[in-house]
Amino acid sequence: MNLLYLSPHYPAHFMQFAKSAARHGITVMGVTDQPDEALDPELRALMAGNYRVDRLENVDQVFAAAEFYKNKFGSIDRVESNLETWLETEAKLRTAYGAQGIQEDEILFMKRKSLMHQVFLDAGVPCANGFVVESYEQCIEAIDGKYPVFIKPDIGSGASDTYTIRNEGDLQYFFSVKQDYDYYMEEYVQGDIESFDGLTDQDGDIVFFTSDVFNEDIHNAVAKNDNIWYYTQREIPPELEKYGRAVVKAAHIREKFFHIEFFKVNGKYQALEINMRPPGGLTTHMFNYSCDIDVYDWWAKMVAGEDPHLRFERKYYCAYVGRKYDRAYKYSHDELCQMLSDKMVLSQQMNEYEWLVMGKWGYLIRSESKQDMLNMVHNILAEA
C-alpha cells in the first residue's frame, strides 16, 4: 500500500504516524518543504522518498510530487497529513488519484462555518444561530440590540481575525477593518468548553473516543494572555457522547481523527465546531497516556486494512498544562520534576508559533484521581 503523506515532519511528534505506517508495511511517500538533511534521520530513513516543495500551500507543486510518486511506485492508495491546513489538498488528491477516503466534494463543510452549522442541524444537535455577514444593515437588524455577538471568518480556524461585538461601536470597527472575504456571525455563547475526540474506521465507525475539558475558550485566553490547560475525562457525559456520535455520523467522517468542540451552558451542550483531524498540541500523546495505548499504531493498522476495533480503558485523568514565557512561576522546572515524580509523563518546549496560546513549555501529567490532577495543575501554574 502506498501512502502519500503531506508534512510528515511537522509537528515533530506527528512523525509517529509515519513511523507506525512504515512498521505496518505501508510505503510512506513524503512531501515536505524541507531538504533531506533538515529532516529527522529516522524519518528520512523510513520514507520511500522526500519530495521537497517550496511551500506546501502550492497545490500545483504538491500535485507534481504526487505524479512523481505515482510514476515511481504505482498507485496512490491513501493521502494523509492529519493536519487541518491540508484537508482540502488531501481531498483533491484523493479525488484526482482515486485514493480511498474523504473526497473533494465532501470537504466543503469543513471550510465554511456556515455549512458546518447545517451539519449540526442535520445531526439534531443544539448549536448557536448564525449567518454569513453581508452588510452592516443586515447585522444591525439581526442583532436587534441583543449584544454581544461573535464574528469569525467563514473559512478559517484559530483565534485570529475574530471579533466579540458588544455594542454598535464594535460593529462599526469590524466593518472598518474586515478583510475582503466572508465572515460568519453567531450568537455569543459563554460556557465551559468540552470536546468529543476520537478516530473512525473506513466505514465511519468510531474505534476510539475520549473527551477533553478546557479551562478557557481559546479566544478569551489569547485576549487575556492566560495560561491554557485542559484534561481528558475518565467518564464521558452521556449527552456529550450522544451528540458527538451524531455529529460524526452526520459529517460522514471516515478513516479520520475528529475533534468536535461543544459549549456546556447550564449543564446542557451546544455544538461549536467540527475539526476532521487530531486535536492540536500534544493531545494525541494524551490519548495514549490516559489509556496506555498507541493511537499512532491504531491509525496505521486501520490504514493498512488490519482490524482497528481494539479495546481501551480510560485509566487516568491526563492534563496538558502550558506555562507562558512572560511569567515568574513559583516552582522551577527541576522542582516540578521532583514534586510530580512519575506523574509527569512528558515535558517539552512547544513550537514557537504556539507560545501565545499553548505556552512556551508544556507539561503532561496524569493521575487516577481528578483532585490529584487538579492539584498538580495548580502547582505547575502557581506564580511567585
Stockholm file with secondary structure:
# STOCKHOLM 1.0

chainA/1-384         MNLLYLSPHYPAHFMQFAKSAARHGITVMGVTDQPDEALDPELRALMAGNYRVDRLENVDQVFAAAEFYKNKFGSIDRVESNLETWLETEAKLRTAYGAQGIQEDEILFMKRKSLMHQVFLDAGVPCANGFVVESYEQCIEAIDGKYPVFIKPDIGSGASDTYTIRNEGDLQYFFSVKQDYDYYMEEYVQGDIESFDGLTDQDGDIVFFTSDVFNEDIHNAVAKNDNIWYYTQREIPPELEKYGRAVVKAAHIREKFFHIEFFKVNGKYQALEINMRPPGGLTTHMFNYSCDIDVYDWWAKMVAGEDPHLRFERKYYCAYVGRKYDRAYKYSHDELCQMLSDKMVLSQQMNEYEWLVMGKWGYLIRSESKQDMLNMVHNILAEA
#=GR chainA/1-384 SS CEEEEECTTSSGGGHHHHHHHHHTTCEEEEEESSCGGGSCHHHHHHSSEEEECSCTTCHHHHHHHHHHHHHHHCCCCEEECCCGGGHHHHHHHHHHHTCSSCCGGGCHHHHBHHHHHHHHHHHTCCBCCEEECCCHHHHHHHHTTCCCEEEEESBCCSSTTCEEECSHHHHHHHHHHCCSSCEEEEECCCSEEEEEEEEECTTSCEEEEECEEESSCHHHHHHHTCCCEEEECSSCCHHHHHHHHHHHHHTTCCSSEEEEEEEEETTEEEEEEEESSCCSTTHHHHHHHHHTCCHHHHHHHHHTTSCCCCCCCCCCEEEEEEECTTCCBSSCHHHHHHHHGGGEEEEEECCGGGHHHHCSEEEEEEESCHHHHHHHHHHHHCBC
#=GC SS_cons         CEEEEECTTSSGGGHHHHHHHHHTTCEEEEEESSCGGGSCHHHHHHSSEEEECSCTTCHHHHHHHHHHHHHHHCCCCEEECCCGGGHHHHHHHHHHHTCSSCCGGGCHHHHBHHHHHHHHHHHTCCBCCEEECCCHHHHHHHHTTCCCEEEEESBCCSSTTCEEECSHHHHHHHHHHCCSSCEEEEECCCSEEEEEEEEECTTSCEEEEECEEESSCHHHHHHHTCCCEEEECSSCCHHHHHHHHHHHHHTTCCSSEEEEEEEEETTEEEEEEEESSCCSTTHHHHHHHHHTCCHHHHHHHHHTTSCCCCCCCCCCEEEEEEECTTCCBSSCHHHHHHHHGGGEEEEEECCGGGHHHHCSEEEEEEESCHHHHHHHHHHHHCBC
//
